[in-house]
Amino acid sequence: MKKYLLILIIVAAAVVRLLYQVDIWNSPMVDVPIIDSEYYHELAKSLAEGKGGEEGVFFMSPLYPYVLALLYLIFGSYVHVGLIFQALLGVLLVYLIYRIGERLFGQNVGLLSAFFAAFYRPFVYYEGVLLTSVLILVLNALILLLLISPHRTNFRYFAAGLLLGLSALARPNVLLFAAILIVFFIVKSGDGGLRRPAFLLLGLALVLAPVAYRNYQVSGSWVLTTAGAGMNFYAGNNPQAEGIYWEAPFLRSAEPKYENEDYRLEASRRLGRVLSITEASSYWFQQGLSYIVHQPISYLQLLFRKLYLFFHRTEIPNNLSIYAAQDFSKTLRLIPLGFGLIAPLGIAFWFMRARQSDMVIANLYILSYLLATLLFFVASEYRLPVLLMLLPFAAAALASLWNNIKCAQWKAVSRLALLTVLFAVPINASTVFTASLSSPRMDFFNLGSVLQKQERHAEAAGMFNRALIVDPDFAEAHRALGDSYHALKQFDKAAEEFKRAGLVADDELSMLDAEDLFLQAQTQARNGNYSQSLKLFEEGVSLHPDPPAFAYYNMASLNLYLGDTTRAIDELNIAASIEPNDFRTPYTLGLIYENRAEWSLAKDQFLTSLELSGTFHPARIHAALTCLEVGDTLQAARLIEPLIGQDLRDTQLTTLAAEIAKRVGF
């Protein structure tokens, strides 16, 4: 009978996931991947098409996009392929949680654990977005099953180590659990000697060593998994941090493709020298530590805030939130179980049973994920792995209550019930801050922004309007909606939205008209109509209330095509004054001066470009060349030495670098 009940639960889980996939199949949350989901999708597409992945040290965890790429290679590069795979993993996860509950507390608890997993809303939600969460849950569930097994064989610990390595390549915070586990096994080495930590470490090393070596090969730095730890540590630990992800003001966007480089550039600017991504990570880690040391009271308050948010019912978003997804899926809205129901029961049971010997692995697992969150910041998907234990604990709590009621053990019943209520109150209490975190306004805004970039302006306007329904005073959404209306030629509506955003409508309309002219100018330039393109850029600059650097840079390029280097220099100097961190501008100025044989001026510009981007090899090569021309052989040698023997993927640059190396004596 119980076997059929398990089958029924798994079938129900599959039906729920099928209905959810049908709900979201053509929705913007699938059609328009944002932030991390967009990054994973584009990287997986690139890998599947043979175009390669990240060139430097991994910044985002690599396992998920490579798994996704394999699926895309077989079935095609469609978001839906990844979502179907995740839904299947979700059904498998229900069975794995059944096994965890059964192994810890018996078959009845296992069945109830599976039921909870089948109808746990966040599980279903994350199966519908391209994120690492579901893959991590399955890997971690397998790890826990191996570790809590009564059969303590060397192979099981080796396999657990392999899976820990894979989980670390999906999100590195599991390494804290691995480290604590290894230390625990060493301390308890009397039972079986050191074989447990040795085989666990061997499996872990076999997975991580090739990745660390690959990172070393491309950067010269030994990085175990990814280079983003320092940035994430600072994002969670600084004077402005609130316990959740903090978007630094110098970031162009929280999108991974910008975040990595912007953190590096800002660290380089602050230190006055070009940093690699690993050096930048170390810098930001030190900045986070500096905050902790110099503002301990503020840091302690931040820690308590993180602790509260970790155990609060709110599913804190780090990408698209569950609250926006509910707007697109009736199925998701109807799924009954959330953290606010499961956590009080699970934590109460854990509190009562934590000291028992069979709870050691569970204790180490939960506490390691809690500690990892306190070290960085709180997010729903970072807390999610803890549910692998809390769901069976909640099921065991209900089973315990039922058994104690049947046996009239009222003291035990009252104790567990009281603890559950005591935990339920703070977990479910609403504050202004937690209420703001459950608002989907930023989700709709982000979806609208991506649609706007894709020039799907009518759909973008719909998303911005949704954001404004949630928050009518959302100034950024009013401005973005005005941009969409302008693109749709609804100028009166655009002007009204700009006014609601607190902006000067005429200036905004002029700016958008100018940007339209810039787009037309770029089209003309691509078609070889340089004079017409230049006129359109000049007209756009005259309209724009605050002309951007790229307009002057493009005008300079067009004047170079047309042979007017004097005007090109003037325009490049204006571009440099507007955007002083753009390495292209001084490089282009350097080329002009080099062609004029004005070697000292050229050298200064190339060195400036190199300071802004230490990996921009053309600037390094031309800086070395101009140093030779002014007689500074020693500096030329220092500049060219890092490039000796390298294939620069450009025949002319490689040849020039070789000639310079020969001239300086290498």
N, C-alpha and C positions, 0 to 999 in steps of 0.2 A: 504493500500500500504506500509506504513512504517513498519507495522508488518512483512510483507513478506520480506522487505529489511533487517530487523534484523535477520530473519531466514537465509537469504542468506549469511549474514556476518558470522554468527555462523557456517554455513556449510562450508564456505570458510576457516574459522579458523581451523576447524576439518580436512579438506583436506590438508592444509599446514602442520599441525602437523603429519598427517599420512605419508605424503611424507618424512618429516624429519626423522621420526622413521624408515622408510624403508631404508633411506640413511645410518643411523648409526647402523642399527641392528646388523651387524657382524663386525663393525669397532673396532679398538683398544680402542676408547674412551668409548665404552660400555663393551667390553671384558676385559679391564684392568682398573678397577677403581683405582684412585690414591688419595693420601693424605686424605682429609676429606671424599671423596666418598668411598674410600676403608674402612675407619674406620666405617662409617655408615653401609655399606653392611655387614661387618664381625660381627659387634655388633648385627645387626638385625637378621642375621643367627643364632648367638648364642642364642639370646632370643627366636627365633622361635623353636629352637631345645631343649629348656628347659635347656640350660647350664648357664643361668643367664647373667647379664649385668655388668656394672661397679660396683666394690665392694666398693669403697670409695665415697667421695663427687663427684658429677657429674662434670666432667671437660668440656665435650662437651654438648651442649644443648640436653636434652633427648627426646623431643617430637618426632622428626623426626624418629630416629631409632626405637622407639616403634610403630609408625604408620607403618613403613616399615616391622617390625617384624610381625605385624598382617596380612599384605598382604602376607608375605612369608608363614605364618602358613596356610593360606587359599589356596594360589595358587602355592606355592613352592618358594624356596630361589633362585630366578633368578633376576638378575639386570633388565631384561626386564619387569618384573612385576611392579617394581617401576616406570619405565619410562612410561609405559602405563597409570598407575594411574596419573602420573604427566601431561601427555598429556590431559587426561580427565579434570583434574583440570584447565589446561590452557584454554580449551574451556569454562569451567564455568567462568573463570576469565574474558573472553571477555564479557560475559553477565553482570557480576557484574560491570565492568567498564562502560558499557552502562548505567546501573542503576545510577551510581554515576554522570555521565555526564548529564543524564536526570533530576535527582533530583536537581542538581545545576543550570543547564542552559537551560533545555528544551529537547524535544525529538530529534530535529535535531542534537544538539550537542552530545546527547547520542549516536546516530547512528554513527556519525563521530568518537567519542571516541572509540566505539567498533571496527570500521574499523581500527583505528590506533593500537589498542591492538591486533587485529587478525594478523597484519603484522609487529609487532614490533619485530625486530630480537632478541634482548636479551631475551625477554619472551620465544620465541620458543627455543632458545639455552638452557636456564636453565631447560626447561622441558626434556632435553635429558641427564642430568647429575644428579647423586644421591646427591643432595644438598638440603638444607632447603628452598631455595628461593621461589619456587612455592607455597609451603604450607603456607609460611609467607604472600605472596601476597594475597592469597584467604582469610586468616584469617583477614588481615588488611583491605581488601576491605569490608568485612562484618562489621568490626568495624566502618569504615567510613560511611557506609550506615546507621547504627544505630544512629550514632552521628549527622548526617546531616538531619535526618528525622524530618519533622515538628511535628510529634506525639511524644511528650516528656513524655513518660510513665516511671514509675519506672522499669518495666520489661525490657525496651529497654536499660536502663543504666546498669541494672544488667547483661543482656546478653552481652553488650559491655565489661563489666568488666571480665566476663568469657573468652571472646575471647581475650582480652588483656593478660590475664594470659596464655592462650594457646600459643599466639604469643611469649610471653616472654620465654616460655619453648622451643620454636624453635630458638629464638635469643633474648637475654636479652635486647638489646638496645631499644626495644619498651617501656621498663619501664620508660625511660626518658619522652616519650610522655605521658604515664599514669600519671606520677608525675606532669608534667606541667598542664595536663588536670584537675586533681583533685584540684590543687592550683587555677586554673582559675575558676572552678566551685564554690569553696569556696568564692573567692573574689566577684564573681557575684551571691552570694547566695540569693540576693533579689528576683530573679526570680525563685520561686519554693523552696526557702529555701535551706537546706543542703541535700535534698533528692538525687540530682544528684550525688554529690561526694560520698555520703554514699552508694548508691546502686552500683555505679561503683567500689568502694573500696571493698564492700562485694563480688562481683563477682570475682574480682582479687584475694582476699584473699582465697576464696574457692578453687581456682586452685593452688595457690602457697604455701599455708600453708602445705599441705601434703608433697610436695617436700622438703620444708625447714626442716620439721620434720624428714623426711627420711635422709637428709644430716646430721642432728644433731645426729641421732641414730648411723650412721656409722662412725662419726668423732668426735663427741663432740662439733662441731662448728655449729652455726646457719648460714647457707648459703642459700640465697633465691632461687637461681637457680643453678648457676655453680661457680666453684672456679677459673676460668681462667681470671677474670677481671684484676687482678694486672699484670699478664704476658702480656696480650694484651695491657694494658695501657703503660707498659714499652716498648713493641715492637713498639708502635707508638710515644713514647716520650723519646728519648735518644739522645746523641750527634751524633750518626750515622744514626738516622732515616731520611727518605726521604719523609715521608708522606704516604707511602704504608707499607705493612707488611714487617717487618725487621726480617730476620732470624738470631738469636743470634749465635755467633761463637761457643758457647759451646754446641749447639744442635747437636745431632747425625743426626737428620733429622727434617723437619717441620711436619712430620707425627704426629698426635695426640698421638699415643701410646708411642712416645718418648718425645714429647714436654713437657708434663705434668711433668714427672719424671726428665727430664734434668734441667728444671727450678728449681725444688725443690732441686736437688742435688747441683746445683751451688749456690743457696742461702744458703744452709747448709754449703757448703765449705767456703763461704765468711764470715759467722758469726761464724764458728767454732763449730756449734752444729746442731743436727738433727732437721729439721723443718718438720712440717706437710704441706700438700699441701695448706691449708688455711693460715698458717703462711708464707709460701713462697709467696703466692699471695700478702699478706700485705707488705712483704719486697719489692717486685718488684714495687708495687704501690708507695711506699715511694721513691724508686730509680727514678721513673719517675717524681715525685713531686720535688725531689732534683734537677734534671736537669732543670726543669721549673724555680725554684727559683734562682739557681746559674748562669744560662745562659739565662736570659730573652730575650736578643736580638736574640740569635739563635732560641729560642722557637717561638718568634713572626714571624721570617722568615719561620719557619716550619709551623706555622698556616696558613700563607698566601699561602704557597705551597699546603697544604691540601685543602684550599678553592678553589684554582685554579683547582686542580685535581678533586675535587668533581663535578665541573660543566664542566669539559672537556669531549669531545666526547669519549675519550679512555675508553674502558671497561677494567678496571684494573683487572687482574686476581688474584685470591687468591688460585685457584686450577687449573684445566684445563681451558685454556682460550677459548673465543669465536673464536679467530683467528686460533687456531689449529682445532677447530670443523669445521670451514669453509673449511678446507682442506679435511675433510671427508664427507662433505655434500654439494652437488650442490644446494639443496633447500635453505639451510641457506645462501649461497652466493647470491642467487637471491632475498631474502626478502629485500625490499627496505628501510624500516624505521629503523633508529638508533637514538641514543641520539643526534647526531649532527644536525639532522633535527627537532626533536620534541622539544628539550630543548629551543632553541632560541624563538620559538613561545610561548611555555608554560610559560617561565620566563617573557617574555615581557608582556603577558596578566596578569600574577600574579602581576608584578610590578605596572601595571595600576589599578588593582582592589583590592589590598591587604587591603586597609583601609575600605572597605565596610563590613558591619556587617555580611553578609552571608559568608564571607571568613574566619571567626575566626578559625573554626576547621581546615580548610585547612592550614592556616598560622601556627598554633601550630604544626600540623603534619609535615609539611615540615621542619620547623625550628628545631624541636626536632631531626629529623634524621640528619640534617646538623650538629647540635651541637654534637650529638653522634659520628659522623665521625670525627669532629675536636678534640674530646677528645681522640680518639683512632687512627685509620688510615683509609685511603680511599681504598675501593675495590668495584668493579662493583656490586657484590651481596649485599653489604651493602647500596648502593645508590638505588638499584632497587625499594624498596617500595615507593620512592618519585614519581615514574612514575604513581602511582595510582591517583595522583593529576595533574601531568604535562601533561598526555595524554588528560584528559578532558579540561585542560587549553589551550592546543595547538588547540584542536578542537574548543573551544569557540573563540579563536583568529581568526581562519579562518572564522568561522561563522560571527564574528563581522566585519571582513574586507569585506566580501561579502555583508552584509547588508548595511554597510556604503558606499560601492561603488554604490549599487543600489539607495541609497538615496542621492548620490552625497555629502556625508559628507567628503570632501577631507582632511580637517584638522585632523579628527579622523583617517582616513586611513593613512595619512602620519606619524602621531605620532606613531601608532602601528607598521607600516612598518620600521620606523627609529629605534625604540627600538629593533625590531627583528634583524635588521642588526647589530646594536651595540653589541648585545649579541652574535650573530652568529660568529663574527670575533674571539674573544678570545676562545669561545667554540670549534671552529674548527681549530684554529691555531696549527700547528705542531711544536714541539720542539724536540731536540735530546732525551730528557728524555722520553717524551710521545711516541716517535717513538719506543724506546727500549721496552716500556711496551706492545706495540702491536705486538712484535715479538714472534712467536710461538716456538722459539728454545728450551726454557726450558720445554715446554709442551712435545715436542717430546723426549727430554732428559729424563724427568720423566717417560714417558710411556716406553721408552727403559729400564730404570733402573728396573721398576717393572717386565717387561718381562724377564730381565736378572736374577732376583731373582727366577723367575719361571722356569729357565733353558730353556727358549724358545729363544735360542741365535740367530737363523737366523732372527726371527721377531724383536728381540732387535737391531740387526745390522741395520735392515731397518729403525727403528726409529732414531737411532743415525745418520745414513746417512741423514735423513730428516733434523735433527737439523743442520748438517754441510752444507747442501744446503743453509739454511737460514743464517748461520754464519760460514764460512769456517775456522775462527780462534778460534773456540770454543774448548779450550784445554781439558776441562772435557769430551766433547763428543768424541774427538779423543782418549782419554785414555779409555773411556768406550767401544768404538768401537774396540779398540785393545783387550780388555778383551773378547769381544764376538768372535772376530776372533780366539783368542787363544783357546776358548772353542770349536770352530768349526774345530780346528786343522789346521787353515790357518796361520801358524806361520810367514811367510814372511809378510803377510798383517798386522798381529798384530804388528810386529816390526816397520813397517813403520808408523802405527798410533801412536805408543808410541813416535817415533822421532818427529812427527808433534805436539805432545802434549808437547814437550820440555823435555822429560824424557830420561833416559838411558835405551835403549831397552833391553839390556841383563839383567839388574836388574829387570825390570818389568816381563820379561819372566821367570826368576828364581823364582820370587815371586809367579807367577801364577802356575808354576810347583809345588812349595812347597804347595800351597793351595790345589792343586789336591791330593797331598800325604796326607794332613791333612784329606780330605774327605774320602780317602781310609782307613786311620787309624781309623776314627770314625766308618766306616762300620765294620771293623774287631773287634773293641771293642764291638759293639752291638751284634756281633756273638760270643762273649766270647773268641776271639783269642787275649788275652792281650799282649803276648810277640810280636806277629807280629804287632799289633797296635803300640806298643811302638817303634819298629824299624822304622816304617813308619813315626811316629812323629819326631823321632830323625833325620831321613833323610831329612824331610821337614824343620826342624829348621836349619840344616846345609846349605840348599839351599837358604833359605829366607834371603834377605838382611837386614831385620828388623823384626825378629820373633815376632809374637803377643803374648800377655799374655795368651790367651786361650790355645795355644799350650803347654806352660809350665804347666799350670793348669791341662790339660788333661794328660800330662806325669806324673805329680805328682800323679794323681788319679790311673793311671795304675801301678805305682810303689807301691802304697799302696796295690792294689790287689795282686801284686807279692811279697809283704812282705818287700820291701826295704824302710823303713820309712826315713832313712837318706837322700837318694836321693830325696825322695818326699819333704822333708823340704827344701832342696836346690832349687828345682824347684819352689816350692811355693814362696819362697823369691824372686826369679827372676821375677815370675809373678806379685808379689806385687810391685816390683820396676818399672815395665812397666805400670801397671794399678793400681795405688794406691787407686782408688775409688771403686774397686770391693769388696763388703762385703763378698763374698764367700771365698776369699783367706785366710784372717785372721781367718775366722770361721773354715776352714779345718785345718789350722795350730793349732788352739786351740784344736780341737778334737785329733790331734796327740799327743800334749803335755799332754792332759788330760788322754789319754790311757797310757802314760808313767808315770803318776802321777807327772808330773812337773807342779804343780798347779799354781804357780805364772806366769810362761810363758803362760800357758793356759788362765789364767784370763786376761792377757794383750791383747791377741789375740781376745778373745771373746768381750771384751770392745771396741776394735778397730772396729770389725765387727758391733757392735751395734751403734757406732758413725756414721758409713757409712750408715746404714739403721736402723732407729729407730723402724721400724715395723717388723723387722726380729726376730720373737719370739724365735727360737731355740738359737740364740746368747744370748738373754737376759736370758734364762733359764740356759744355761751352764755357763754364767758369774756369775749368782747367786750361782750355785753349787760350782764353783771354789772359790768364795769368802768365802763360808762356810768352804771349805777345808783349806783355809789359815787363818781361824779364824776371818774373817771380817763379823760378823753376821749383823751389821747395814746396810752395803752396800748391802748384799744379800737381806735383807728385802726391801730396796728401789727398787731394781731391780725386784723382783718378785711381788710386790704389784699390779702393773697395770694388771697382768695376772690372779689375783685371781678370780675364778668363771667363767673364760672364757672357751669356748669350742674351743680348738686349732685345731680341725679337724685331730688330730693325737693322738691316744690313748696313746702311749708311752710318748710323750711330755706333754700331759695333766696330766698323772700320775706323771711324774717327777716334774712338776710344783707344783702339790698338795703336794707332799712329802717335797719339799723345803719350801713351805709356812708353813707347819706344823712344820718343824724344826726351823723356825725363829719366831714362835709364833703366826701366823695368824690363 
